[in-house]
Amino acid sequence: MSPQSRASGRVSARRGRQLMRFALVAPALMVMGLALYQLADAVGRRAAEPFSEYLAANVRLTPLAYIKAERALFSTPDFDAEAHLLGIEAAMLRGEKAAALLPRARLALARDPADARGWVLYARLCEPEDLKAASAALSFSFRLAPREYFLIAPRLAAAAPIWRRLSAADQQLLFAEVRVAGSAPKLHRALIAAMSEPGGDAMVTAAYQGRSRALRRLNRTLSTEILGFSN
């Protein structure tokens, strides 16, 4: 064997050993990388607590609390679409413009298209510039979660301007949520807020069509709450 052949053989053997060592450590590196991602996610989620829980439960927060929740939730890794959608919601509620948030919402929903709350949020961000997209997003949220208590408040707010654009089936689901809100004192504030949106009064009236007595009782109840006469 010539010297060149022996040298080439040594180089090949050395490369083979290097590849073998890399193959042995690669799984450990992948596990370490995943662990760091999960750690970053956990740290971001922990920093956002309890704000993220309040957001999911539709509890009103102070402007400073929304800012803290937004920063903490956006610090989580990109794969945590749920956290980023809650961060977008916090930003929207503190007053950030929809145009600045829509690209982030699209990316997060692309990663987790089964997030029903995310589609309600997307509908609100699309209004009033793109009513077609808003109604499609809200309709999709009904497909994903037709009966979800914690979606009633944000869904009523999103539905008020576009409820006439929904299919008959989606309207019936929406009207059922309006009536649930009417019978649940904890949701009265959300119902009052929805009624203050364009189309909100008509939406509630349509939900109580054929239930005139129930609608009158609801009007009396909400009126006393608005005026501050309730306990």
MOSUL-V6830 format. One record per pair of residues at least 4 apart in sequence whose C-alpha atoms are under 6 Angstrom apart, sorted by sequence separation. I is the first residue (numbers start at 0). GAP is how many residues later the second one is. D is the distance in whole Angstrom. If there is no record, write none. Layout:
[[I/GAP/D] [I/GAP/D]]
//
This chain:
[[21/4/6] [34/4/6] [41/4/6] [47/4/6] [54/4/6] [60/4/6] [65/4/6] [68/4/6] [91/4/5] [97/4/6] [108/4/5] [125/4/5] [126/4/6] [140/4/6] [141/4/4] [150/4/6] [151/4/6] [154/4/6] [158/4/5] [165/4/6] [170/4/6] [218/4/6] [224/4/6] [53/5/5] [90/5/5] [165/5/6] [194/5/4] [223/5/5] [224/5/5] [180/6/5] [193/6/5] [194/6/5] [223/6/6] [207/7/6] [125/8/5] [72/10/5] [73/10/6] [72/11/6] [122/11/4] [73/13/6] [72/14/5] [122/14/5] [122/15/6] [69/17/4] [50/18/6] [118/18/5] [119/18/5] [69/20/6] [47/21/5] [118/22/6] [47/24/5] [65/24/5] [46/25/6] [47/25/6] [115/25/5] [80/27/5] [97/27/5] [43/28/5] [115/28/6] [43/29/6] [43/31/6] [62/31/6] [80/31/6] [43/32/5] [174/32/4] [123/34/5] [40/35/5] [119/35/6] [40/36/6] [152/37/5] [156/37/5] [160/37/5] [155/38/6] [160/38/5] [159/39/5] [159/40/4] [56/93/6]]
//
